[in-house]
Amino acid sequence: MKIIKHCILIQCHRLNNSLIYNLNKFKDNNDVVVIIHVDKKVDIEEFLFLESDNVKFVENRFSVSWGSVSQILLTIELLKYSIKEGFEYVTFISGDDVFIKSIDQFSQFIRNNIEKEFIGFTNGDFSSRYEYIHYDCFFERKGFINRLKRKFYKVAFSLGLLKNKRVKPFKKFYKGSNWFTLSISCVTYILKRIHDEPQVIDYFKNSFCCDEVFFHSIIANSPYYDSLYSKNFNDNKASLRYIDWETGPDYPKILSFSDLDSNFDDDVFFIRKVGDDISIDFLKNRFG
């Protein structure tokens, strides 16, 4: 039986039960290597006890601002690590995600769907995210002055001002969940496109939440679009994840004990976000 070598990329900014549970599940498994990026604003020392032979921390860390191009740059940096070790598939998750099945189940699923790309797409108009110049107030969410500035700039956008005048790198843009599982072939294609055409990144320098646009647009404007696991515009299902964007009060919903007692579909391997009140023991008893 063919062994699938996985690289799990994790972006986190705090130490929580979900992260510890996942790493306990992944560590010492010869078929998995985990690469973790801890936000530069956070002291990495409190995380280092999690390091093991197959769990490594990124040295070149970014200070990530929600919604800014820093999220794209961080993801690119993590993807660069993934092409060094002879992996076959790369999975990108956050520290708030929980891996709910076994490595063997995940590998078997990938074997049954080899050469498929697991990344989800959504419909809707999201062009304002990249067609206008977004300033720091969009990424620094707190404070009255920042809220006032955002209102001012949104009025300017509605009047057609502050347009992004850089040349568009795609004929058509696409959007979806920024968490994915991709073949190493697809990852290599993405990195080559970025290397050969640095203007692709330049276009998004003043964008807003375009980590949900950047990678999807590269893939959808490439031959890899024909290899998608699903094109039904359920971006969570297509990326092998369960995320509740409907129920609230938080969006996405912070999953509770009752949510975790649900029966998840066979092709759901990751769930998010899991509440801090969910203990490691509970996760272990529920998901192994």
Secondary structure as the mmCIF struct_conf table of DSSP 4:
data_model
#
loop_
_struct_conf.conf_type_id
_struct_conf.id
_struct_conf.beg_label_comp_id
_struct_conf.beg_label_asym_id
_struct_conf.beg_label_seq_id
_struct_conf.end_label_comp_id
_struct_conf.end_label_asym_id
_struct_conf.end_label_seq_id
HELX_LH_PP_P HELX_LH_PP_P1 LYS A 2 LYS A 5
STRN STRN1 HIS A 6 CYS A 12
BEND BEND1 HIS A 13 ARG A 14
HELX_RH_AL_P HELX_RH_AL_P1 ASN A 17 PHE A 26
TURN_TY1_P TURN_TY1_P1 LYS A 27 ASP A 28
TURN_TY1_P TURN_TY1_P2 ASN A 30 ASP A 31
STRN STRN2 VAL A 32 VAL A 38
TURN_TY1_P TURN_TY1_P3 LYS A 40 LYS A 41
BEND BEND2 VAL A 42 VAL A 42
HELX_RH_3T_P HELX_RH_3T_P1 ILE A 44 LEU A 50
STRN STRN3 SER A 52 SER A 52
TURN_TY1_P TURN_TY1_P4 ASP A 53 ASN A 54
STRN STRN4 VAL A 55 PHE A 57
BEND BEND3 GLU A 59 ASN A 60
TURN_TY1_P TURN_TY1_P5 TRP A 66 GLY A 67
BEND BEND4 SER A 68 SER A 68
HELX_RH_AL_P HELX_RH_AL_P2 VAL A 69 SER A 82
TURN_TY1_P TURN_TY1_P6 ILE A 83 GLY A 86
BEND BEND5 GLU A 88 GLU A 88
STRN STRN5 TYR A 89 SER A 94
TURN_TY1_P TURN_TY1_P7 GLY A 95 ASP A 96
STRN STRN6 VAL A 98 PHE A 99
BEND BEND6 LYS A 101 LYS A 101
HELX_RH_AL_P HELX_RH_AL_P3 ILE A 103 ASN A 112
TURN_TY1_P TURN_TY1_P8 ASN A 113 GLU A 115
STRN STRN7 GLU A 117 PHE A 118
STRN STRN8 THR A 122 THR A 122
BEND BEND7 GLY A 124 GLY A 124
TURN_TY1_P TURN_TY1_P9 SER A 127 SER A 127
HELX_RH_AL_P HELX_RH_AL_P4 SER A 128 GLU A 131
STRN STRN9 TYR A 132 TYR A 132
HELX_RH_3T_P HELX_RH_3T_P2 ASP A 136 PHE A 138
TURN_TY1_P TURN_TY1_P10 PHE A 139 PHE A 139
BEND BEND8 GLY A 143 GLY A 143
HELX_RH_AL_P HELX_RH_AL_P5 PHE A 144 SER A 158
TURN_TY1_P TURN_TY1_P11 LEU A 159 GLY A 160
BEND BEND9 LEU A 162 LEU A 162
STRN STRN10 LYS A 163 LYS A 163
BEND BEND10 ARG A 166 ARG A 166
HELX_LH_PP_P HELX_LH_PP_P2 VAL A 167 LYS A 168
BEND BEND11 PRO A 169 PRO A 169
BEND BEND12 LYS A 171 LYS A 172
STRN STRN11 LYS A 175 LYS A 175
BEND BEND13 ASN A 178 ASN A 178
STRN STRN12 PHE A 180 SER A 183
HELX_RH_AL_P HELX_RH_AL_P6 ILE A 184 ASP A 196
TURN_TY1_P TURN_TY1_P12 PRO A 198 PRO A 198
HELX_RH_AL_P HELX_RH_AL_P7 GLN A 199 TYR A 203
TURN_TY1_P TURN_TY1_P13 PHE A 204 ASN A 206
BEND BEND14 PHE A 208 CYS A 209
HELX_RH_3T_P HELX_RH_3T_P3 CYS A 210 GLU A 212
TURN_TY1_P TURN_TY1_P14 VAL A 213 VAL A 213
HELX_RH_AL_P HELX_RH_AL_P8 PHE A 214 ALA A 220
TURN_TY1_P TURN_TY1_P15 ASN A 221 ASN A 221
BEND BEND15 SER A 222 SER A 222
HELX_RH_3T_P HELX_RH_3T_P4 PRO A 223 SER A 227
STRN STRN13 LEU A 228 LEU A 228
BEND BEND16 TYR A 229 TYR A 229
BEND BEND17 ASN A 232 PHE A 233
HELX_RH_AL_P HELX_RH_AL_P9 ASP A 235 ALA A 238
TURN_TY1_P TURN_TY1_P16 SER A 239 LEU A 240
STRN STRN14 ARG A 241 ILE A 243
BEND BEND18 GLU A 246 THR A 247
BEND BEND19 PRO A 249 PRO A 252
STRN STRN15 LEU A 255 LEU A 255
HELX_RH_AL_P HELX_RH_AL_P10 PHE A 257 LEU A 260
TURN_TY1_P TURN_TY1_P17 ASP A 261 ASP A 261
BEND BEND20 SER A 262 SER A 262
TURN_TY1_P TURN_TY1_P18 ASP A 266 ASP A 267
STRN STRN16 PHE A 270 ARG A 272
HELX_LH_PP_P HELX_LH_PP_P3 LYS A 273 LYS A 273
STRN STRN17 VAL A 274 VAL A 274
HELX_LH_PP_P HELX_LH_PP_P4 GLY A 275 GLY A 275
TURN_TY1_P TURN_TY1_P19 ASP A 276 ASP A 277
BEND BEND21 ILE A 278 ILE A 278
HELX_RH_AL_P HELX_RH_AL_P11 ILE A 280 PHE A 287
#
